[in-house]
């Protein structure tokens, strides 16, 4: 595998559908199947040394589910994470006491891997990830304004946009830049099935993207400060409300920026049942995943500094057997 080839596994809104053992097996399989061809076996330690695999998690792990975030933090993969609105579901402001609130506990678990208003550089693969606004709930208001002000000094959309812009400045020129946010930017459509379209109300403007993210992208492009080939986010679930069908999960802008929504929810289905019903809470499974599961990831493959392929991929994990069960192609580069 050439050093210029990279696979990025995007984990959409988790909403408690997480199991460290099962997800680790799936991720190791996705990493191994990309790095190694059938004639060249290699050890797991060598996988990690090669570092051509990056994990991106777009938040909403649960309603301030610290245990899931701790589990995610323990994964031994290079990764970048942004917290979503459900990750600050109850905590509206700093506790003001010695006892840490659950938002702080989650941030401490993740450390520098949480990229909100920051940039994380991965020099071995020449990728940089810039984080947008944490805790976004979409739309015009700032969600958890007191938290944003206290933790990041951000009080309005303009300040938020400029924090994102500032984080992107200084990105190494030879790095592939990914903007990572919990919710996507405004300007990508207002229909209920658009990538950030409001699907639970049918009156008025249905564009539910983040104005600050759109403004930050505009600032960076206007000044030719950095190239932005890929914007990754979630929040707006693929399956639309009220059985209205499915959302568009990818948009290619006029300037070839790719906007990718990875919110496949629920991301886990049980194998063995005739209807393969969804799992809303993995704690409800009998015995440890006795019949196995199908687990969703969105895979982005980069070659020679360009996006070569994006696919919605479902990996089945049954005891020690892991396979790619289904792949839906979303994008193929020229």
N, C-alpha and C positions, 0 to 999 in steps of 0.2 A: 504494500500500500504506500503510495507516494505521500511524502510529508505534507503536500499541499492539499490532501483530501481530508475532509473533516466531516464527522457526523454529529449532529446536535439532536438530542432527544428532548422534546418539549413535553412536560407533564402539565396537563390542563387543570382546571379547578378540581381539587381533590375531594372536598366536602366529605371528609372522614373515610373515603374509599382508599385506604392505604394499608399495606401490610409489608413490613420491612423485608421479611424473607422472600415473599412472592415478588415484590417489586425489584429487589436486588437481583434475583434470578433473571427476571425479564430484562433488566438493564445490562447485566453481564452478557446475556445472549445477544442483545442488540449491538453492544460494543464488539464482541468477539466476531459476529457475523460480518461486521464491516471491516475490521482490521485484518482478518486472516482469511486467506483462501484455503480451499480444502487440502491443498498439497503442502501447506506450510503451517503446521501446528505451532502454537506459541503459548507460553504460560500466562496466567492472569497477572502476575507481577510485570511481565513484559508489556501487557496491554496498557497498564497504568503508566509505564515508562514512556510508551509511544505518545500518550496524551493527545490522540486524534479524536477524542470523544468528549463532548461537553453536555452537561445536563442543565436544563433550564426549567424552573418551576414558577408558575405564574400566580400562585397564591390561592386564597380561600381553602386552606387546609381543613378548616372546620370552624365552628363558632368559638374562636380562641382556644383551639385544641393544642395545647402546649405539648402534649405527649406525641402527637403526630409530627409536629415541627421538630421535636427532639430526635425522632426517628429519622426524619429527612436529613437533619444536620449530621447524623452519624454515617450517612452513605459515603463511601470512599471513592467518590468520583469528583472531578472538577465540576463545579456547579455555580450557578447564579440564581438568586431567588428574589422575588418581590412579594410582599404581603398584600393581601386584598382586603376588601371591606369586611368580610366575615372574620378575618383575623383580628379585627378591632370591633367586634360585634357588640360587646358590652362596655368596654372601656372608652369613655368619652373624653377623659382628661387625666392628667397625672394624678396618682392617688394622694400625693401630699403626705404620705406616711412612709415609714421604713419598709413596710411590706410592699414588695414589687407587684405591680399589676401584670396581667397575663400578656399584654402587648410587649412590655419590657422583657419579660421572660423569653418570649419568642425571639425578639431581636438579639438578646444575649446568646441564645442557642445558635443562631445563624452567624453572628459576628460579621466579618467582612463579606461573607457570602450573600448577605442581604444588600442589594445594590440600590436601594431607594436613594435617589439624588446623588448617586456615586457612580464611579466607573471602576470596573474590574477588568484588568488586563490579563490575558492568557498568552504570554509571549511564545511559548513552545508551539502553539498552533496559530499564532498571529490573529487572534480574535480579541475584541474588546466588547464588554457589555456595559451599557449605560442604563441606569434605572430611572424610571419615571416616578410619579407621585405614589407613595404607599397608601394603602387603605381606600383606594378609589372605589366609588359606588356608581360612577358614571353620571353624565349630565352636567348642568351648570354649577350647582353648589359644590363647595369643598366639603367632602365628608370627613368627619372627625377634625374639624377646624382647630379645636383647642389642642388636640394631640399634635397636629402638624405644626402649630405655632410653638408649642413648648419643646418639641423634640427637634424640629428642623428650622425654626424661625420663619416658616412660610405662613403668610396670612391671607393671601389672595392668589388668583389664577396667574396673574402676571409674575409675581414672585416665584411661583412654582415653575412656570415656564423657563424663567431665567436660571433657576437652580439646575434644571435639566440641561439647558444649554451649556452652562458653566461646567457641568460634569463631563460633557462630551468634548469640550475643548482640550487639546493636548493629546487626543487619541493618536497613537503612533500611526504615521502615514501608511505603513505597510500592513496595518491591521484591518480585518473585516469587522465593521461596527454593527452591533445589534442593539437596538433600543428595546428595552424590556419594561413593560408596564402591566398593571393588572387589567386595565381597560384600554381600548384603542382610542385613537384621536377622532375628533369631529372631522366632517368633510368626506366621509366614505359612503354616504348614502343615508336616506331617511325612510326607506321602506322597512317593514317589520322583519323581512328576511335579509336585510343588508348586514354587513359584518359587525356593525355596532348599532343596528336598528332596534328600536323599542318594540317588543313583541307582546307586551302585556297591556298596552293601551293603544287605541286606534284613532285618537283624535290629535290634531296638531302635528308639530314637527317631530318625527320619530328618530332623528339623529341623536343617539345617546352617548356619543363619544366624549372624550375629555378635551375641553378647549385648551387647557394648558399644554397638553402633549402636542396638539396640532400647532400651537403657537411656537413651541420650542423647535419643532421640526421645520417650521417656516423660517424662523430666525437662522437656524443652522444652514439651511439651503440658500437663503437670500445672500448670505455673506460668504457662501462657498467655504464654510469653515471646516466641515467634514462631509464625507460621503456617507449616506445612510441607505445601505442596500436592503436592510431587513428590520422590520418592526414586529415584535412578538408580544401578544397579549392574550387575555381571556375574558372572563367576567360574563360576557354575553353568550349563553349556552347555545350549542349547536342545535339542540332540539327545541323548537319554538313552543311557546306557551299555547295552551288550549288545542294542542294537536294540529297546529297550523303548518307543520312540515319542518323543514330544516333550513338553517342559516347558511349563507355564503361564508365560507371560512377563509377565503383568500382573495385579496385584491392586489392587482399590479398597477401601480400608479403610472401616470403619463411619463414620469421621469425614471421609471423602472424600479422605484422602491417597492418592495414586496411587503404587504401587510398581512400578517398571519394570526388568525384566531385559533388558539389551541384548546378552547373550553369544550371538550367532549365530556358531557355529563349525563349520567354517571359513567365513570371511566372504567368500571369493573363490572363484569357479568359472570355469572356462575356457569360452569360447564356441567353437563350431565343431566340437567333439567330439560324437559322437552321444549319449554319456551325460552330457555336461556335467559331467564328473567334478570333484571338489573339488580344490583346490590346497592342499597342506599346506605347501609351501615354494615361494615365488614364484621363487626362484633356479633352479628346475628348468624354468622356461618356456623354450621355444625362441625365439630372437630376442625383442626387446622386445615381449611381449604380442602376438605376431604375429596371432593370431586374435581378440584381444579378450577381455575378461573381464566377469563380472557381479560387482558388489561390493555388499555388504550394509551398510545403515545403518538405524537406527531413528530416525524423524523425529517430533519432538514440536512441535506448533503451539500457540502460546499467543495468545489474543485476549482483550483487556480483563481481563487478570490471571488468566485461567482456562485450563486445558488444554482445547483445542477438539478436538484430534485426535492420535492416536498411530498410526503405521503402520510396519510392517516393509517397507522399500523396497529393491529391487534395481536398481541402475543399471548399464547396460551401457556399456562404453567400448571402442570399436573405432576405433583411430587418432584422428581428430578428431571422430568422431561419438559423442555421448553422449545416451542416452535412458533414461527410466524404463521398465524392462522389466516389473516386477511390483510390486504393492503389496498387502500384506495388512493390512487394518484391524484394529487391536488395541483401539482405544477412540475413541469419539466423544462429546463433551460434549453436554449438553442445551442 
